Every structure is written in C-alpha cells, then in structure tokens.
Amino acid sequence: MALATELTHTDQDELKERLLHAAAEVFAENGYEKAGVAEIARRAGVTTGAIYSRYSGKAELLIDAVDRHLLTQLNSLHSNASAVDVLSHLGDHLLDDLSDGTGLFLEAVVAAKRDPELAERLRHVLQSEENKLGQLIEEAAPQQDENKLALMRLAHAIGFGMTLTRTIGLELPSRDDWTTVINLVIEAFINTETKTHGG
C-alpha cells in the first residue's frame, strides 16, 4: 500500500511538471489573454479536466508556473557557495540565453497590471523570492541591515531591467565586462563599513 501511494505521488509530481512546462510555453508564445487551457492540456498530454481539477483557472496556473520558474533558478545555484558568490552568479546569469520563463514572467507582469487578484498573487510569489534574496544580502553584508530594502530593490531593478533589455533586443555588453560591473556593485556594498571605519 505504501508503495502504491508513493508511486501515485510520483505520478502527480510528474503530471504537475508537464502541466507547468506546457503552461510556460503557451503563455510565453501566445500571451496570457490568448493562451487557452485546451492548448496547455494538449501539450501536456492531458484533458482540460486534469487542469481544472488542480487549478481554478488560468491565473492560478500562470502564477504556479512563474513560481516554478523562479524556484528552478534559485535551485540551480550551488548551495555550498558563499553568499557573495551566489549574488555574483545571479548577476552573471542575467546574460544567459532567454528561456521560456522570461516570456512567462513578462506576461505575468502585463496581466497583473489589469487583474488585481493576479497582481496580489504575483506579489506573494515575488515576496518569497525576495526573502531568499534578503537572506543572501544579510549574509554577504550584515552591516547593511538598514539598507537591505534599498539593496533588494536595486537587485530587482538590475534583474528586471536586463530582462526588458534582452527582450527588446538592445545591444549587450560582453560577459567579462558585465561580470566586472556586477562584482564592483557587490564589492561596493560589502566593503562600505570597512571603508567608512578605515577612514
């Protein structure tokens, strides 16, 4: 009985992954308004009933797909790396090839502008990601506690701004130049206390 239950849970997890992967593709390709549950179901190889038995509608499915995208990004980081190295990696990662998750996130932002309930759900997902970012900043620069919110907003401004830059197709710096600038920013807020007290 325990084995049957375990297999059932595994099947459920695999089904959810297929649904979210298909949803990310369809939302990114067609936009939130034009994305159809039937097309998502077709790509996932399930019926629309399988989707509606798990989600109340497109909004909930979109938010779950965005949450999966952000979680995948965070889980790709080395857990044994220092906070400084993780922050540097996050910055460097912004020059990676655009994924389906990028278009998905942009669609979520646009849709949230017109849907207050969706906007609230998106804020909740981003708050969870922001909490992890805040922990990294605290570990990397504990002396910056009073400035933590400003630093998190700066990090988001850089990340969201680069996402828009990539999407529009503006010219990008070389990876070496970009990494140098990102590391200069990180070093600046890490070494603030040292420079202040060192005179």
C-alpha positions in Angstrom: 0.0 0.0 0.0 2.8 2.4 0.9 4.5 1.7 -2.5 1.3 2.4 -4.4 0.9 5.7 -2.5 4.5 6.6 -3.3 4.0 5.9 -7.0 0.8 7.9 -7.0 2.7 10.9 -5.5 5.4 10.5 -8.1 2.9 10.4 -10.9 1.2 13.5 -9.5 4.6 15.3 -9.4 5.4 14.3 -13.0 2.0 15.4 -14.2 2.4 18.8 -12.5 5.8 19.3 -14.1 4.3 18.6 -17.5 1.4 21.0 -16.9 3.7 23.8 -15.7 6.1 23.3 -18.6 3.3 23.3 -21.1 1.8 26.4 -19.5 5.1 28.3 -19.6 5.4 27.6 -23.3 1.8 28.6 -24.2 1.8 31.7 -22.0 5.1 32.9 -23.4 4.2 32.2 -27.0 0.6 33.4 -27.1 0.3 35.8 -24.2 -1.9 35.5 -21.1 -5.1 36.7 -22.8 -4.9 34.4 -25.8 -3.5 31.4 -24.1 -6.0 28.6 -24.0 -6.4 25.9 -21.3 -7.2 23.4 -24.1 -3.8 24.1 -25.8 -2.0 23.8 -22.5 -3.7 20.5 -21.9 -2.9 19.2 -25.4 0.8 20.0 -25.0 0.9 18.4 -21.6 -0.9 15.3 -22.9 -3.9 15.5 -20.5 -7.5 16.6 -20.6 -8.7 20.1 -19.6 -10.4 18.3 -16.7 -7.0 17.4 -15.3 -6.1 21.1 -15.2 -9.4 22.3 -13.7 -9.1 19.6 -11.0 -5.9 21.2 -9.8 -6.3 24.9 -10.8 -9.3 27.3 -10.6 -8.3 28.9 -13.9 -5.5 30.5 -16.0 -4.5 33.0 -13.3 -3.6 30.3 -10.8 -1.9 28.2 -13.4 0.2 31.2 -14.5 1.3 32.1 -11.0 2.3 28.5 -10.3 4.3 28.4 -13.5 6.1 31.7 -12.5 6.8 30.3 -9.1 8.3 27.1 -10.6 10.5 29.2 -12.9 11.9 31.3 -10.0 12.3 28.2 -7.8 14.2 26.5 -10.6 16.6 29.5 -11.0 17.3 29.5 -7.2 17.8 25.7 -7.0 20.3 25.9 -9.9 22.7 27.8 -7.5 25.4 26.0 -5.6 24.1 25.5 -2.1 27.7 25.3 -0.7 28.8 28.6 -2.3 29.2 31.7 -0.3 26.5 34.4 -0.4 28.9 36.7 -2.3 29.5 34.0 -4.9 25.8 33.3 -5.2 25.0 37.0 -5.7 27.7 37.2 -8.4 26.3 34.1 -10.1 22.9 35.6 -10.1 24.2 38.8 -11.8 26.2 36.8 -14.3 23.2 34.6 -15.1 21.3 37.7 -16.5 23.3 37.3 -19.7 22.3 33.7 -20.2 20.1 32.8 -23.2 16.5 33.8 -22.7 14.3 30.9 -21.6 10.5 30.3 -21.7 10.5 31.5 -18.2 11.5 35.0 -19.3 8.5 35.5 -21.5 6.3 33.9 -18.9 7.4 36.4 -16.3 6.8 39.3 -18.6 3.3 38.0 -19.4 2.6 37.7 -15.7 3.6 41.3 -15.1 1.5 42.6 -18.0 -1.5 40.5 -17.0 -1.2 41.6 -13.4 -1.5 45.2 -14.4 -5.1 44.5 -15.5 -6.0 41.9 -12.8 -5.8 43.0 -9.1 -6.2 39.4 -7.9 -3.4 38.2 -10.2 -1.2 41.1 -9.1 -1.7 40.1 -5.5 -0.7 36.5 -6.2 2.3 37.7 -8.2 3.4 39.9 -5.3 3.2 36.9 -3.0 5.4 34.8 -5.3 8.0 37.6 -5.7 8.0 38.2 -1.9 9.0 34.6 -1.4 11.9 35.0 -3.8 12.7 38.4 -2.3 13.0 36.8 1.2 15.7 34.4 -0.2 17.5 37.4 -1.8 17.3 39.3 1.5 19.0 36.4 3.3 21.8 36.4 0.8 22.3 40.1 1.3 22.3 39.8 5.1 24.9 37.0 4.9 27.1 38.9 2.5 26.9 42.3 4.2 25.3 42.1 7.7 26.4 45.8 8.3 23.9 46.8 5.6 20.8 45.9 7.5 19.3 49.4 7.4 19.8 49.5 3.6 18.6 45.9 2.9 15.3 47.0 1.3 17.1 49.5 -1.0 19.6 46.8 -2.0 16.9 44.3 -2.8 15.1 47.0 -4.9 18.4 47.7 -6.7 18.9 44.0 -7.4 15.4 43.7 -8.8 15.9 46.9 -10.9 19.0 45.3 -12.4 17.4 42.0 -13.0 14.0 43.2 -14.3 15.8 45.9 -16.4 18.1 43.4 -18.0 15.1 41.1 -18.8 13.5 44.0 -20.6 16.7 44.9 -22.4 17.1 41.3 -23.6 13.5 41.1 -24.7 13.7 44.4 -26.7 17.0 43.3 -28.3 19.2 46.1 -27.2 23.0 45.6 -27.5 24.5 43.7 -24.6 28.0 44.1 -23.0 30.5 41.3 -23.1 30.1 38.8 -20.3 33.5 39.8 -18.9 32.5 43.5 -18.8 29.1 42.7 -17.3 30.7 40.4 -14.6 33.2 43.1 -13.7 30.5 45.7 -13.2 28.3 43.3 -11.2 31.2 42.4 -8.9 32.0 46.1 -8.5 28.5 46.7 -7.3 28.6 43.8 -4.9 32.0 44.8 -3.5 30.8 48.4 -3.0 28.0 47.5 -0.6 30.0 44.7 1.1 33.0 47.0 1.8 31.1 50.1 2.8 31.6 49.5 6.6 35.3 48.8 6.1 35.9 51.9 4.0 33.9 54.1 6.5 35.7 52.9 9.6 39.0 52.8 7.8 38.9 56.5 7.0 
